[in-house]
Amino acid sequence: MAHAESDAIKFAYWVPNVSGGLVISNIEQRTNHSAEYNRKLAQIAEKAGFDYALSQIRFTAGYGADEQHESVAFSHDLLAATTTLKVIAAILPGPWNPALAAKQIATISYLTNGRVAINLVSGWFRGEFHAIGEHWLDHDERYRRSEEFIRSLRGIWTQDSFTFRGDFYRFNEYSLKPKPPHPLPEIFQGGSSRAARDMASRVSDWYFTNGNTPAEIAKQVDDIQAKAKANSHSVKVGVNAFAIVRETEDEARAVLAEVIAKANPDAVNAFGHEVKNAGKASPEGEGNWAKSSFDDLVQYNDGFRSNLIGTPRQVAERIVDLKRAGADLILLGFLHFQDEVEYFGKHVIPLVRELENAEAAASLAAE
């Protein structure tokens, strides 16, 4: 008996709408941030069995990413090039306010049959906020603002005469028409800090966390789910990973070694300085990147730590291990996106489905 489709682990990929690829390294990356490359990549990913694509939001250059396309407009372009893929557009409170985001995303949802979602990025780079003249808030205040942002979005999307009195946002009998079609656009958020997890347990549909081992992911998932249950809330978990899948494990490990050997040390250390400050800025000092090594930081979101590096069978088994730890989605980066997304769809996703089916059958037989 096949596993229920709703129980199947989901797959997403990072949209390379930012130059420089997904690693801070001088290794060759056959990846391009052009519209043409990304439209074709979205079509390849859709055919390969990917469920979501996640666009990135940046306002300033740095760390090998000199050029950046705006996330919402770019996401809409990818939606226009596909038919089933969902695209998650990154939104940053400050430059956006909930009224604009609610209307913008409602319209795109209407135009694309409900295939747009958002990733609300609370912000970690103080220099970026300073560059664009946005006020910088303390760590936990940024998450308080994000929570108000999400509560405002939901209120605007579901209520007529929406009124809200927050510390950051206020609405007075506001009615958005037309509202987005149901189901409402999903709301993703990231972070590993206490404030990020607590916010997810109250208001977000999905929680993204940096790459990590199944044991460490399980700790975060157990923490979030216990709090979500106490809040009568439901949240799913996505885990970041950088996949290097080759015919042999030695080949895959050699590619990883080359990525790190060719890392740009100045850029990695500059990135590390900023993100470690961000991670340590949380009251408990446990935010994203707080414990990342130089090698981890070569991939923006600790993707190597998820260990999806090896043969298709090894990678499929490790994905199922992450699923057992509580992951509902794997968010993937690749060195050569078009080629490797296609390869992943042909050689890894079918093995994951086989393993899921076998586990479901075994569970059924044990009942």
C-alpha positions as CSV (number, residue, x, y, z in Angstrom):
1,M,0.0,0.0,0.0
2,A,1.4,3.4,-1.0
3,H,2.0,6.0,1.7
4,A,-0.5,8.8,1.9
5,E,0.6,11.7,-0.4
6,S,0.1,14.1,2.5
7,D,2.7,12.2,4.5
8,A,5.3,12.2,1.7
9,I,8.3,14.5,2.5
10,K,8.2,17.6,0.3
11,F,11.1,19.0,-1.8
12,A,12.0,22.6,-2.4
13,Y,15.0,24.3,-4.0
14,W,16.6,27.6,-3.5
15,V,15.9,29.9,-6.5
16,P,19.3,31.3,-7.7
17,N,17.8,34.8,-8.3
18,V,21.1,36.1,-6.7
19,S,24.5,35.9,-8.4
20,G,27.3,33.7,-7.1
21,G,25.4,30.5,-6.6
22,L,24.8,28.8,-3.3
23,V,28.3,28.4,-2.0
24,I,30.9,31.1,-1.2
25,S,33.6,29.4,-3.3
26,N,35.5,29.9,-6.5
27,I,34.6,26.4,-7.7
28,E,32.8,26.3,-11.0
29,Q,29.0,26.6,-10.6
30,R,27.0,26.0,-13.7
31,T,24.2,28.2,-12.2
32,N,23.0,31.5,-13.5
33,H,20.7,34.2,-11.9
34,S,19.2,35.2,-15.3
35,A,15.4,35.0,-15.9
36,E,15.9,32.5,-18.8
37,Y,18.0,30.2,-16.7
38,N,15.5,30.3,-13.8
39,R,12.4,29.8,-15.9
40,K,14.0,26.6,-17.4
41,L,15.1,25.5,-13.9
42,A,11.6,25.9,-12.5
43,Q,10.2,23.8,-15.4
44,I,12.9,21.1,-14.8
45,A,12.2,21.1,-11.0
46,E,8.4,20.8,-11.6
47,K,9.0,17.8,-13.9
48,A,11.5,16.3,-11.4
49,G,8.9,16.2,-8.6
50,F,9.8,19.3,-6.6
51,D,6.9,20.9,-4.7
52,Y,8.3,24.4,-4.0
53,A,10.9,26.9,-5.1
54,L,12.2,29.6,-2.6
55,S,13.3,32.9,-3.9
56,Q,15.9,34.9,-1.9
57,I,15.6,38.5,-0.7
58,R,18.6,40.8,-0.6
59,F,19.0,44.5,-1.0
60,T,22.7,44.9,-0.9
61,A,25.6,43.1,-2.5
62,G,28.2,41.0,-0.7
63,Y,29.7,37.6,0.0
64,G,30.1,36.8,-3.7
65,A,26.5,37.8,-4.5
66,D,26.9,41.1,-6.4
67,E,23.6,41.1,-8.1
68,Q,20.1,40.4,-6.8
69,H,16.7,40.3,-8.5
70,E,13.7,41.3,-6.3
71,S,12.0,38.2,-4.9
72,V,8.3,38.8,-5.4
73,A,8.5,39.9,-9.0
74,F,10.9,37.1,-9.8
75,S,8.7,34.6,-8.1
76,H,5.7,35.7,-10.2
77,D,7.8,35.2,-13.3
78,L,8.6,31.6,-12.3
79,L,4.9,31.0,-11.5
80,A,4.0,32.2,-15.0
81,A,6.5,29.6,-16.5
82,T,5.1,26.6,-14.5
83,T,1.7,25.0,-13.8
84,T,2.0,23.0,-10.5
85,L,5.2,24.3,-8.7
86,K,4.6,26.5,-5.7
87,V,6.9,29.5,-5.4
88,I,7.8,31.0,-2.0
89,A,8.5,34.7,-2.2
90,A,10.8,36.1,0.5
91,I,9.5,39.3,2.2
92,L,11.3,41.5,4.7
93,P,9.4,43.6,7.3
94,G,10.6,47.1,7.0
95,P,10.8,47.5,3.3
96,W,7.3,45.8,3.1
97,N,4.4,46.5,5.3
98,P,1.5,44.0,5.8
99,A,-1.0,46.0,3.7
100,L,1.2,46.0,0.6
101,A,2.3,42.3,1.1
102,A,-1.3,41.2,1.7
103,K,-2.6,42.9,-1.5
104,Q,0.4,41.9,-3.6
105,I,0.3,38.2,-2.6
106,A,-3.5,38.0,-2.8
107,T,-3.3,39.2,-6.4
108,I,-0.5,36.8,-7.4
109,S,-2.4,34.0,-5.7
110,Y,-5.5,34.9,-7.8
111,L,-3.4,35.0,-11.0
112,T,-1.7,31.7,-10.3
113,N,-4.4,29.5,-8.9
114,G,-3.1,29.7,-5.3
115,R,0.5,28.7,-6.0
116,V,2.3,31.5,-4.2
117,A,3.5,31.4,-0.6
118,I,5.7,33.8,1.4
119,N,8.9,33.4,3.5
120,L,8.9,36.1,6.1
121,V,12.5,37.0,6.8
122,S,12.9,38.8,10.1
123,G,16.3,40.1,9.0
124,W,19.8,39.4,10.3
125,F,22.2,41.8,8.5
126,R,22.3,45.2,10.2
127,G,24.4,46.7,7.4
128,E,21.6,46.0,4.9
129,F,19.0,47.8,7.0
130,H,21.4,50.7,7.5
131,A,22.1,51.0,3.7
132,I,18.4,51.3,2.8
133,G,17.5,53.6,5.7
134,E,15.5,51.1,7.7
135,H,15.4,51.2,11.5
136,W,17.3,48.3,13.0
137,L,15.5,46.5,15.9
138,D,17.0,44.2,18.6
139,H,16.9,40.5,17.9
140,D,13.7,39.6,19.7
141,E,12.0,42.8,18.7
142,R,12.5,41.8,15.0
143,Y,10.5,38.6,15.7
144,R,7.8,40.4,17.6
145,R,7.4,42.6,14.5
146,S,7.3,39.6,12.3
147,E,4.6,38.0,14.4
148,E,2.5,41.1,14.1
149,F,3.1,41.1,10.4
150,I,1.8,37.5,10.1
151,R,-1.2,38.2,12.3
152,S,-1.9,41.2,10.2
153,L,-1.7,39.2,6.9
154,R,-4.0,36.6,8.2
155,G,-6.5,39.1,9.5
156,I,-6.5,41.0,6.2
157,W,-6.9,37.8,4.2
158,T,-9.8,36.4,6.3
159,Q,-11.7,39.3,7.9
160,D,-13.8,42.2,6.6
161,S,-13.3,45.5,8.6
162,F,-10.0,44.2,10.0
163,T,-8.8,46.2,13.0
164,F,-5.5,45.6,14.7
165,R,-3.6,47.5,17.4
166,G,0.0,46.4,17.6
167,D,3.3,47.9,18.6
168,F,4.4,47.9,15.0
169,Y,1.3,47.8,12.8
170,R,-2.2,49.3,13.1
171,F,-5.3,48.7,10.9
172,N,-8.7,50.4,11.2
173,E,-11.6,48.6,9.7
174,Y,-9.6,47.6,6.6
175,S,-11.3,45.3,4.0
176,L,-9.2,43.8,1.3
177,K,-11.2,42.7,-1.8
178,P,-10.8,40.4,-3.5
179,K,-9.3,38.2,-0.9
180,P,-6.9,35.4,-1.9
181,P,-8.5,32.1,-2.9
182,H,-8.5,29.3,-0.4
183,P,-6.5,27.7,0.9
184,L,-4.7,30.8,2.0
185,P,-1.1,31.4,0.9
186,E,1.2,29.5,3.2
187,I,3.5,31.4,5.5
188,F,7.1,30.2,6.0
189,Q,9.7,31.7,8.4
190,G,13.2,30.8,9.3
191,G,15.5,30.9,12.4
192,S,16.9,28.7,15.1
193,S,16.7,31.1,18.1
194,R,14.2,30.8,21.0
195,A,12.2,33.7,19.6
196,A,12.1,32.2,16.1
197,R,10.8,28.8,17.4
198,D,8.3,30.4,19.7
199,M,6.9,32.5,16.8
200,A,6.6,29.5,14.6
201,S,4.7,27.6,17.4
202,R,2.2,30.4,17.5
203,V,1.6,31.8,14.0
204,S,3.6,30.3,11.1
205,D,2.5,27.4,8.7
206,W,6.1,26.4,8.2
207,Y,9.4,26.8,10.0
208,F,12.7,26.6,8.2
209,T,15.8,25.7,10.1
210,N,19.5,25.6,9.1
211,G,21.1,22.3,8.1
212,N,21.9,19.9,10.9
213,T,22.0,16.2,12.0
214,P,18.8,14.3,12.5
215,A,19.4,14.2,16.2
216,E,19.7,18.0,16.4
217,I,16.8,18.5,14.1
218,A,14.7,16.2,16.3
219,K,15.4,18.4,19.4
220,Q,14.2,21.5,17.6
221,V,11.1,19.7,16.2
222,D,10.2,18.3,19.6
223,D,10.5,21.8,21.2
224,I,8.4,23.5,18.5
225,Q,5.7,20.9,18.3
226,A,5.3,20.7,22.1
227,K,4.8,24.5,22.2
228,A,2.6,24.5,19.1
229,K,0.3,21.9,20.7
230,A,0.1,24.0,23.8
231,N,-0.9,26.9,21.6
232,S,-3.5,24.8,19.6
233,H,-1.4,25.6,16.5
234,S,0.0,23.4,13.8
235,V,3.3,24.0,12.1
236,K,5.5,22.0,9.7
237,V,9.3,22.0,9.5
238,G,11.6,22.5,6.6
239,V,15.4,21.7,6.8
240,N,18.1,23.3,4.7
241,A,20.5,21.0,2.9
242,F,23.1,21.2,0.1
243,A,23.0,18.1,-2.0
244,I,26.0,16.6,-3.8
245,V,24.8,13.4,-5.4
246,R,27.2,11.4,-7.5
247,E,27.6,7.7,-8.6
248,T,30.0,7.0,-5.8
249,E,30.5,8.5,-2.3
250,D,34.1,9.2,-3.1
251,E,33.1,11.4,-6.0
252,A,30.6,13.3,-3.9
253,R,33.1,13.8,-1.1
254,A,35.8,15.0,-3.5
255,V,33.4,17.6,-4.8
256,L,32.7,18.8,-1.2
257,A,36.4,18.9,-0.5
258,E,37.0,21.0,-3.7
259,V,34.2,23.4,-2.7
260,I,35.8,24.1,0.7
261,A,39.4,24.1,-0.7
262,K,38.3,26.8,-3.2
263,A,36.3,28.8,-0.7
264,N,36.8,32.6,-0.8
265,P,38.2,33.0,2.8
266,D,37.7,36.8,2.9
267,A,34.0,36.5,1.9
268,V,33.4,33.5,4.1
269,N,34.9,35.2,7.1
270,A,33.1,38.5,6.5
271,F,29.8,36.5,6.1
272,G,30.7,34.6,9.3
273,H,31.4,37.7,11.2
274,E,27.9,39.1,10.4
275,V,25.9,36.0,10.9
276,K,27.6,34.9,14.1
277,N,26.9,38.3,15.5
278,A,23.3,37.7,14.4
279,G,23.2,34.3,16.0
280,K,24.7,35.4,19.3
281,A,22.4,38.5,19.4
282,S,19.5,36.2,20.5
283,P,19.2,36.4,24.4
284,E,20.3,32.7,24.7
285,G,23.0,33.0,22.0
286,E,21.6,30.1,20.0
287,G,20.4,31.7,16.8
288,N,21.2,30.5,13.3
289,W,25.0,30.2,12.7
290,A,25.9,30.6,16.4
291,K,27.9,27.3,16.3
292,S,28.8,27.2,12.6
293,S,32.4,26.4,11.5
294,F,34.3,28.0,8.6
295,D,33.5,24.9,6.5
296,D,29.8,25.1,7.4
297,L,29.6,28.8,6.4
298,V,30.9,28.1,2.9
299,Q,27.2,27.2,2.3
300,Y,25.0,30.0,3.5
301,N,22.6,28.0,5.7
302,D,24.8,25.2,7.1
303,G,23.6,23.0,4.2
304,F,26.6,20.6,4.4
305,R,25.7,19.7,8.0
306,S,22.6,17.8,6.7
307,N,25.0,15.4,5.0
308,L,23.2,14.8,1.7
309,I,26.5,14.0,0.1
310,G,26.9,10.6,-1.4
311,T,25.2,8.1,-3.8
312,P,21.5,8.4,-4.6
313,R,20.8,5.6,-2.2
314,Q,22.8,7.1,0.7
315,V,21.1,10.5,0.2
316,A,17.6,9.0,0.0
317,E,18.2,7.1,3.3
318,R,19.5,10.3,5.0
319,I,16.4,12.2,3.8
320,V,14.2,9.6,5.4
321,D,16.3,9.9,8.6
322,L,15.5,13.6,8.6
323,K,11.9,12.8,8.0
324,R,11.9,10.5,11.0
325,A,13.4,13.3,13.0
326,G,10.4,15.5,12.1
327,A,11.3,17.2,8.9
328,D,8.3,17.7,6.5
329,L,10.3,19.3,3.7
330,I,13.9,19.4,2.5
331,L,15.1,22.7,1.1
332,L,17.9,22.0,-1.4
333,G,20.9,23.9,-2.9
334,F,23.0,22.5,-5.7
335,L,26.3,23.4,-7.4
336,H,24.9,23.0,-11.0
337,F,21.2,23.6,-10.5
338,Q,19.6,22.6,-13.8
339,D,21.7,19.4,-14.2
340,E,21.5,18.4,-10.6
341,V,17.9,19.1,-10.0
342,E,17.1,16.9,-13.0
343,Y,19.4,14.2,-11.7
344,F,17.9,14.4,-8.2
345,G,14.4,14.0,-9.6
346,K,15.4,10.9,-11.6
347,H,17.7,9.2,-9.1
348,V,16.9,10.3,-5.5
349,I,13.2,11.2,-5.2
350,P,12.0,7.8,-6.5
351,L,14.2,6.1,-3.9
352,V,12.8,8.3,-1.2
353,R,9.3,7.3,-2.2
354,E,10.2,3.6,-2.2
355,L,11.6,3.9,1.3
356,E,8.5,5.8,2.5
357,N,6.3,3.1,1.0
358,A,8.3,0.3,2.6
359,E,8.1,2.1,6.0
360,A,4.4,2.7,5.7
361,A,3.8,-1.0,4.7
362,A,5.9,-2.2,7.7
363,S,4.0,0.1,10.0
364,L,0.7,-1.2,8.7
365,A,1.8,-4.8,9.1
366,A,2.8,-4.1,12.7
367,E,-0.7,-2.8,13.7
